[in-house]
Amino acid sequence: SSRAPAGSVSAESCIPAGLRLGPVPGSFKLGKYLSDRREPGPKKKVFSDAVPPLFQVRMVRGELVDEAGSSALEWIGLIRAARNSQEQTLEAVADLPGGQIFYRALRDVQPGEELTVWYSNPLAQWFDIPVTATPTHDEKGEERYICWYCWRTFKYPNSLKAHVHFHCALSHGRPFLHHDH
C-alpha cells in the first residue's frame, strides 16, 4: 500500500482559538494514512500574522503563513491527523454539507506545539466516519480499541475510526454501527 509521507506542522507563535485555515485543497481523505505510530517526516513551522490589539494594521486576511510566506494551501496537507482528542489542536469543518472544508483551531495553540486535526462531529457524520469509539482494556489494563468487524486492535480511537472507514475489508462500506460492550 502506498503511503503519503508523514509530515508535521508546528506553531511558531500563538495561533488563536477559532482561527480558520483553508479551504483544504484536493480530495479530502483525512486519516487515510493514520496509524498508531508516529513516523518521522518533514517538519514545517508556521506562525500567525496576528497583530497586538493596539495596532490593528494589516492581518494579511487573518491568514497563517509559513516561514517562506506561503499560504496554508501550500502546506495544509502536511498537518497530521490527530490520534485522539488529547493531541488534537484543529478540527475539520464545513459551512454546509458537501461544501469546502476548513480547519479551525479548537483552542489557542502555543508556540512549538504541533498542529493535528480530526473531523468535527457533523463532518464525520457527513463522511460516514465513526464519531465515537468505546475502549476496552487489555490484560495489562491499557485502553485498546477493537474493530467490531475484523477484531483488529488499535491503541488510539481515531486509528480505529480511520481503519473502519478506509481500510477494513470486512466493513464493506457499511455505515458505522455503535456497539456498547
N, C-alpha and C positions, 0 to 999 in steps of 0.2 A: 504494500500500500504506500502510495506517495504521501509524504508529509510536508506540510508547509514549514518553513524554518521558524522555530520558536524565537520570538524576539521579546524585548521588554522595553517599555516606555516609562520613564520616571519623571516626576515633577522636579524642576529646578527651583521654582518658587511656589508659594502657596497658590493653589487653584481653588477658587471659591466654590462653595456648595451651590448647586443649581446651574453652574455654567454648562452650556451645551456645546458639544463638538459635532462636526459633521456638516452635511449628511455623510453617512458611510457609503463609499462608492462600491460598485460591483454587486455580485450576488451575495446575499447575507447568509453565512454559514457559521455563525458564532458557536464555538465549542466543538466543531468537527474534528479538530486535532488535539483536543483537550485530553490529558492523561493525568494520572495521579502523581506522576513525577514532574519536577520542574527541570526542563532541559536548558542548558546554556545556549545562548544565541546572541544575535546582535543587540546592543543596547543603544537607546537614544534618550537624551534629556530634552524635556520641553519645559517652557516656562510661560506663565501667564503674563499678558501685557496689561495686567490690572494696574491702575494708577492710584496713588493715595487719594482719598476722597476730597482733599482740599484742592487738588489740581485735576479738574475734570477736562483734561486735554484729550487727545485722540486715543481711543481704546483699540484702534485697529479692528473696529466692528466687534469688540468683545471676543476676539479670536485668540486661540492659543497658537503660538508659533514655535518651531524647534530652533536649535542653536544656529541653523543656517537661515532662519527666517521663513522656512517653508510652512505652508498652511497644513492644517490637520489632514487634508485629503492625501498628502504625501506620506504620512506615517501612521494614520489611524488604524491601518491594517496590522501594525506591529503590536497593538495593545492586546495583551493576553486575556483569554477567558479566565474568570475567577473560578477557583475550585470550590469555594464555599463563600458564604456571606461574610465571614470574618475578614477575608482578604480582599473583598470586593470594594472598589472605590467609585466605579461608574455603573450606571445601568443603561441598557439599550432601550430606547423608547421610540414610538412613532406617534405623530399627531393624530393620525387616523389609520384604521386597518388597511394594510397594503400600501401605506404611504412611505415616504422617505424615513430612514432610520437615523437617529441621532444618539450620541452617548451623552448622558447627563451626570455631573458629579453629585454623588449621594451626600457628601459632606465635604468640608474643607480638606483638601489633600495637601499634606505637608511636604516641604522640600525633601527630596531624596526618596519619597515614597513611590512605589511602582503603581502605575495605573493598570487596573484589571477591571474587566467588565463582565456582566451577566445580564440576561434578559429581565426586563420588568415583567411582572405577572401578566398584564394584558398582552404584551408582545409574545411571551412564552405561549400563552393560550392561542394566539393567532397562528404561531408556527407549529402548534401541537407538540410543544416541549413540556415535559412534566414540570409542574410548579413546585411540588413537594417531593421529598424523599425521606422515608422513615428509616432511621438507623436501627440496626440490630447490634448485638455485642458478641464478639468472638470469644474464644476460650481464655484469652488474656484480658478480657474486659474492654477491649478497644472497640470504638464505634466502627461499623462497617455498613456498607450499602449494597444490597444484593438485587440483581436484576430479576424481576418477577417472571421473566420469560425464559432466560437461559441459565440463571443462577450464578452468573459471573459476579465476583465480589469486587467492590471499589472502596477506596479509603475516603473519598470525598463525595458529597451529594451531587455536585454538578458534573462530576465524571460519570456517574451513573446516568443522569438525565441525558447527557450528550450521547452516551453509549446506546441508550434506548432509542433515541431519535435518529442517530446517524448510522449506527453500526450493528445493532442486534439483529442477526439473521432470523431469529425466532419471533420477533415482534411483527414482522411482515407489514410494517407501516400502520399497524393498528394504533388507534389513539391510546394515550396513557390511561391506565386504569389504576385508581388509587386502592391499594391493598393495605389494610391495617393488619399488623402481625399479632 
